[in-house]
Amino acid sequence: MVLSRHAHRKDEHLSLAEKFYTPQATSQFDQLRFVHQSLPEMAVADTDLTTHLGPLTLPVPLLIEAMTGGSPRTGQVNAQLGRIAAQTGMAVASGSQSIALQDDSTIATFTPLRENNPDGLVFANLGAGHTVAQAQRVVDLLAADALELHVNTAQELVMPEGDRSFHWLDSIGETVAALNVPVIVKEVGFGMAHETLAQLASVGVRYVDLGGRGGTNFATIENFRRPAKDFDYLADWGQSTVESLLEAQRVPDVTTIATGGIRHPLDIAKAFALGATLVGSAGQILHSLIKTDEATTVQHLLAWQTGLRTIMTLLGVKTIRELQRQPLLFSPELESYRQQRHLN
């Protein structure tokens, strides 16, 4: 089978995401500490992991974040991700479905997410700037429970064949108003500032995936694809996941999903304590799937859930809402960031 240029790029992105994977994330969760409580007065069995994203009830507050789709190889990955979501109770997001709007033959590389997870929560995914009709189309293709609209200016600008003009806000507002499922505006790894969040809130956005720096780095990936490798100085561009969560506290009407460099249950718990409603991971899950297998990845994600319950018990909290109110100690670097950005 001869792959189209777009399908080849999907496979290339998948390979490069693994090539540049590192367990030493720079999302800054290591610069936060909980205050241990010696008398929790509860059992692990008392913990409840249920969370809510608008009208959606999630039995597990974890998201298998957007990864891929658009080629035979990535279709196989999506089938695996659908089965993993079904076995772990986690929501799962599709990779960008824009290719499916251009080439009907690629639709079957996305639908395995729903086919293998018929009763779970599935999020569709499309780039910002598409029409309402196109947004509705990708939702319908997956019978999706929500839509992620991704914003990726930094990625596009470094991408050799990327866009060079960005006028997205009005179309985002139109899509939010028209669709009858939650619309989540998603960064792809460069974080969000409170100014951006206020802009989004002004056009009706109520849900954001902060996509902070520290996980899969699309500036590095796209720069590798450039013949001259001439944008290496943008490798650290953007706000970390922790910084983005601090920024989001300035815009309380927006519900946040924390993604970017999530490595283990302690990172997850800290993200909730900074106000997240849902926590997602892509790179860790893809790495596990590539280096081990589907069954091992399922066990890895179930262990995350056990670990989160363990940390909640250590803190003496029974629900995600209670975890969101737990105090954290900041490193001097984070405290300086918070003061310079007037996030007190």
C-alpha positions as CSV (number, residue, x, y, z in Angstrom):
1,M,0.0,0.0,0.0
2,V,1.3,3.4,-1.0
3,L,0.9,5.9,1.8
4,S,-0.2,9.5,1.1
5,R,2.0,12.4,2.2
6,H,-0.3,13.0,5.2
7,A,-0.4,9.3,6.2
8,H,3.4,9.1,6.0
9,R,3.6,12.1,8.3
10,K,1.3,10.4,10.8
11,D,3.7,7.4,11.0
12,E,6.7,9.7,11.2
13,H,5.2,11.6,14.1
14,L,4.6,8.3,15.9
15,S,8.1,7.1,15.5
16,L,9.6,10.5,16.4
17,A,7.5,10.7,19.6
18,E,9.1,7.5,20.8
19,K,12.5,8.5,19.5
20,F,12.5,11.7,21.7
21,Y,10.6,10.1,24.6
22,T,12.4,10.7,28.0
23,P,11.2,9.7,31.5
24,Q,13.0,12.9,32.8
25,A,10.1,15.3,32.1
26,T,10.4,19.0,32.6
27,S,6.9,19.6,33.6
28,Q,8.1,20.9,37.1
29,F,6.0,18.5,39.3
30,D,9.2,17.8,41.2
31,Q,9.2,21.4,42.4
32,L,6.0,20.7,44.4
33,R,5.5,18.9,47.7
34,F,2.5,17.7,49.7
35,V,2.3,18.0,53.4
36,H,2.1,14.5,54.9
37,Q,-0.7,13.7,57.3
38,S,0.0,10.9,59.8
39,L,-3.6,10.2,60.9
40,P,-5.8,10.0,57.8
41,E,-8.7,8.2,59.6
42,M,-9.8,6.4,56.5
43,A,-9.2,3.3,54.4
44,V,-8.0,3.1,50.8
45,A,-11.3,1.5,50.0
46,D,-13.0,4.8,51.0
47,T,-11.5,6.7,48.1
48,D,-13.7,7.7,45.1
49,L,-11.9,8.5,41.8
50,T,-15.1,9.8,40.1
51,T,-14.7,13.2,38.4
52,H,-17.0,15.3,36.2
53,L,-16.2,17.2,33.0
54,G,-19.4,19.3,32.5
55,P,-22.2,16.8,31.7
56,L,-19.8,13.9,31.6
57,T,-19.2,11.6,34.5
58,L,-15.8,9.8,34.5
59,P,-15.4,6.8,36.8
60,V,-11.6,7.3,36.6
61,P,-10.1,10.8,36.4
62,L,-7.5,9.8,33.8
63,L,-7.4,10.4,30.0
64,I,-5.5,8.5,27.4
65,E,-4.5,11.6,25.5
66,A,-4.6,12.2,21.8
67,M,-2.0,10.3,19.8
68,T,-2.5,9.2,16.3
69,G,-4.6,7.9,13.4
70,G,-4.5,8.3,9.6
71,S,-2.5,5.3,8.4
72,P,-2.7,1.5,8.7
73,R,-0.1,1.4,11.4
74,T,-1.7,4.1,13.5
75,G,-5.1,2.4,13.0
76,Q,-3.6,-0.6,14.8
77,V,-2.4,1.6,17.6
78,N,-5.9,3.1,17.9
79,A,-7.4,-0.3,18.2
80,Q,-5.0,-1.1,21.1
81,L,-5.8,2.2,22.8
82,G,-9.5,1.6,22.5
83,R,-9.1,-1.8,24.2
84,I,-6.9,-0.3,26.9
85,A,-9.4,2.4,27.6
86,A,-12.2,-0.2,27.9
87,Q,-10.2,-2.3,30.4
88,T,-9.0,0.6,32.6
89,G,-12.2,2.7,32.6
90,M,-10.2,5.7,31.2
91,A,-11.5,8.1,28.6
92,V,-9.5,8.1,25.4
93,A,-9.0,10.9,22.8
94,S,-8.4,10.5,19.1
95,G,-5.4,11.9,17.3
96,S,-6.2,14.7,14.8
97,Q,-9.0,13.6,12.4
98,S,-8.3,16.3,9.8
99,I,-6.9,13.7,7.5
100,A,-10.2,11.8,7.6
101,L,-12.0,14.9,6.3
102,Q,-9.7,14.9,3.2
103,D,-9.5,11.1,2.6
104,D,-12.4,8.8,3.4
105,S,-10.0,5.8,3.3
106,T,-8.4,6.9,6.5
107,I,-11.7,6.9,8.5
108,A,-11.2,3.2,9.4
109,T,-7.9,4.1,11.2
110,F,-9.8,6.2,13.8
111,T,-13.0,4.2,14.3
112,P,-11.3,1.4,16.2
113,L,-11.2,3.7,19.2
114,R,-15.0,3.4,19.4
115,E,-15.3,-0.1,18.1
116,N,-13.0,-1.4,20.8
117,N,-14.5,0.8,23.5
118,P,-18.2,0.8,22.8
119,D,-19.4,1.9,26.3
120,G,-16.5,4.2,27.3
121,L,-15.9,7.9,26.8
122,V,-14.2,8.8,23.5
123,F,-13.1,12.3,22.5
124,A,-12.9,13.4,18.9
125,N,-10.0,15.7,17.8
126,L,-9.7,18.4,15.1
127,G,-7.5,21.4,14.6
128,A,-8.8,24.8,15.5
129,G,-10.0,26.8,12.4
130,H,-12.2,24.1,10.9
131,T,-15.9,24.8,10.2
132,V,-18.8,23.8,12.5
133,A,-19.9,21.2,9.9
134,Q,-16.4,19.6,9.9
135,A,-16.3,19.6,13.7
136,Q,-19.7,17.8,13.8
137,R,-18.5,15.4,11.2
138,V,-15.5,14.1,13.3
139,V,-17.7,13.9,16.4
140,D,-20.2,11.7,14.4
141,L,-17.4,9.5,13.0
142,L,-16.6,8.3,16.6
143,A,-20.0,8.8,18.2
144,A,-17.8,11.0,20.4
145,D,-18.7,12.3,23.9
146,A,-16.6,15.4,23.5
147,L,-14.5,17.2,20.9
148,E,-10.9,18.4,21.4
149,L,-10.0,21.4,19.2
150,H,-6.2,21.6,19.2
151,V,-4.2,24.7,19.0
152,N,-0.6,24.2,17.9
153,T,1.0,27.5,16.7
154,A,4.5,26.6,17.8
155,Q,4.3,23.1,16.1
156,E,3.0,24.6,12.8
157,L,5.6,27.3,12.7
158,V,8.5,24.8,13.1
159,M,6.9,22.2,10.9
160,P,8.4,22.4,7.4
161,E,5.0,22.2,5.7
162,G,3.0,23.9,8.5
163,D,0.6,26.8,8.5
164,R,1.9,30.4,8.7
165,S,-1.4,32.2,9.5
166,F,-3.5,31.8,12.6
167,H,-7.0,33.2,13.1
168,W,-8.8,30.7,15.2
169,L,-10.7,32.4,18.0
170,D,-14.0,33.2,16.1
171,S,-14.3,29.7,14.7
172,I,-13.6,28.2,18.1
173,G,-16.5,30.3,19.5
174,E,-18.8,29.2,16.7
175,T,-18.0,25.5,17.3
176,V,-18.5,25.8,21.0
177,A,-21.9,27.4,20.5
178,A,-23.1,24.9,17.8
179,L,-22.1,21.5,19.1
180,N,-24.1,19.6,21.7
181,V,-21.0,17.9,23.3
182,P,-18.3,19.6,25.4
183,V,-15.7,21.3,23.3
184,I,-12.2,21.2,24.8
185,V,-9.5,23.5,23.5
186,K,-6.2,21.7,23.7
187,E,-2.6,22.8,23.5
188,V,-0.2,20.3,22.1
189,G,2.7,20.7,24.5
190,F,3.5,24.4,24.9
191,G,1.2,25.3,27.8
192,M,-1.3,28.1,28.3
193,A,-1.1,31.5,29.8
194,H,-4.0,33.2,31.7
195,E,-4.3,35.7,28.9
196,T,-5.0,32.9,26.4
197,L,-7.5,31.3,28.8
198,A,-9.3,34.6,29.2
199,Q,-9.5,34.9,25.4
200,L,-11.0,31.4,25.2
201,A,-13.5,32.1,28.0
202,S,-14.6,35.3,26.1
203,V,-15.9,33.2,23.2
204,G,-17.7,30.6,25.4
205,V,-15.0,28.0,26.0
206,R,-15.4,26.2,29.3
207,Y,-13.0,23.3,29.0
208,V,-9.3,23.4,28.2
209,D,-6.5,20.8,28.0
210,L,-3.5,22.8,29.1
211,G,-1.0,20.6,27.2
212,G,2.0,21.9,29.1
213,R,5.7,21.7,28.3
214,G,7.3,18.7,29.7
215,G,5.9,15.8,27.7
216,T,6.0,15.1,23.9
217,N,7.9,18.0,22.4
218,F,6.6,18.9,18.9
219,A,9.1,21.7,18.5
220,T,11.8,19.1,18.8
221,I,10.0,16.6,16.6
222,E,9.2,19.1,13.8
223,N,12.7,20.6,14.0
224,F,14.2,17.1,13.4
225,R,12.1,16.9,10.2
226,R,13.6,20.2,8.9
227,P,16.7,19.7,6.6
228,A,18.7,22.3,8.4
229,K,17.5,21.5,12.0
230,D,17.5,25.3,12.5
231,F,14.9,25.7,15.2
232,D,16.6,23.9,18.0
233,Y,16.5,27.1,20.1
234,L,12.7,26.6,20.5
235,A,13.1,23.3,22.3
236,D,12.2,24.8,25.7
237,W,9.4,27.1,24.4
238,G,6.3,27.5,26.4
239,Q,4.9,27.1,29.9
240,S,5.4,23.9,31.8
241,T,2.3,21.9,32.9
242,V,2.7,23.2,36.5
243,E,3.1,26.8,35.3
244,S,0.0,26.4,33.1
245,L,-2.0,25.1,36.0
246,L,-1.0,28.1,38.1
247,E,-2.0,30.4,35.2
248,A,-5.4,28.7,35.0
249,Q,-6.2,29.6,38.5
250,R,-6.6,33.2,37.3
251,V,-9.5,32.1,35.1
252,P,-11.8,30.0,37.5
253,D,-14.7,29.7,35.0
254,V,-12.6,27.4,32.8
255,T,-12.3,23.7,33.7
256,T,-8.8,22.3,33.2
257,I,-7.4,19.0,32.0
258,A,-3.7,18.6,32.9
259,T,-1.4,17.0,30.3
260,G,2.2,17.1,29.5
261,G,4.9,15.1,31.2
262,I,2.8,13.1,33.6
263,R,5.1,10.3,34.8
264,H,3.4,8.6,37.8
265,P,0.6,8.9,40.3
266,L,2.3,11.5,42.4
267,D,2.4,13.9,39.4
268,I,-1.3,13.1,38.9
269,A,-2.2,13.9,42.5
270,K,-0.2,17.2,42.4
271,A,-2.0,18.2,39.2
272,F,-5.3,17.7,40.9
273,A,-4.1,19.8,43.9
274,L,-3.3,22.6,41.4
275,G,-6.9,22.5,40.2
276,A,-7.1,20.0,37.4
277,T,-10.4,18.1,36.9
278,L,-8.9,15.4,34.7
279,V,-5.3,14.3,34.0
280,G,-4.1,12.9,30.8
281,S,-1.0,11.2,29.3
282,A,0.1,10.2,25.9
283,G,3.9,9.7,25.8
284,Q,4.1,7.4,28.8
285,I,1.3,5.2,27.4
286,L,2.7,5.1,23.9
287,H,6.1,4.2,25.3
288,S,4.7,1.4,27.4
289,L,2.8,0.1,24.4
290,I,5.8,0.1,22.1
291,K,8.3,-1.3,24.6
292,T,6.1,-3.9,26.3
293,D,2.6,-4.9,25.1
294,E,-1.1,-4.2,25.5
295,A,-1.6,-6.3,28.7
296,T,1.4,-4.8,30.4
297,T,0.2,-1.3,29.6
298,V,-3.2,-2.0,31.0
299,Q,-1.6,-3.2,34.3
300,H,0.6,-0.1,34.3
301,L,-2.5,2.2,34.1
302,L,-4.4,0.2,36.7
303,A,-1.3,0.6,39.0
304,W,-1.6,4.3,38.4
305,Q,-5.1,4.2,39.8
306,T,-4.0,2.2,42.8
307,G,-1.2,4.7,43.3
308,L,-3.5,7.6,43.2
309,R,-5.8,6.0,45.8
310,T,-2.7,5.4,48.0
311,I,-1.7,9.1,47.8
312,M,-5.2,10.2,48.6
313,T,-5.2,8.0,51.7
314,L,-1.8,9.4,52.8
315,L,-3.4,12.9,52.6
316,G,-6.6,11.8,54.3
317,V,-8.9,12.8,51.3
318,K,-11.6,10.6,49.9
319,T,-12.6,12.4,46.7
320,I,-11.0,14.3,43.8
321,R,-12.8,17.4,44.9
322,E,-11.1,17.2,48.3
323,L,-7.7,16.5,46.6
324,Q,-8.1,19.7,44.6
325,R,-8.1,21.7,47.9
326,Q,-4.9,20.2,49.3
327,P,-2.1,22.6,50.0
328,L,1.3,22.3,48.2
329,L,4.7,23.7,49.0
330,F,6.5,25.5,46.1
331,S,10.1,25.6,45.2
332,P,11.8,29.0,45.1
333,E,11.7,28.9,41.3
334,L,8.0,28.2,41.1
335,E,7.3,30.8,43.8
336,S,9.2,33.3,41.7
337,Y,7.3,32.5,38.6
338,R,4.0,32.9,40.5
339,Q,5.0,36.3,41.8
340,Q,6.3,37.6,38.5
341,R,3.1,36.5,36.8
342,H,1.0,37.9,39.6
343,L,-0.7,34.6,40.3
344,N,-1.0,34.9,44.0
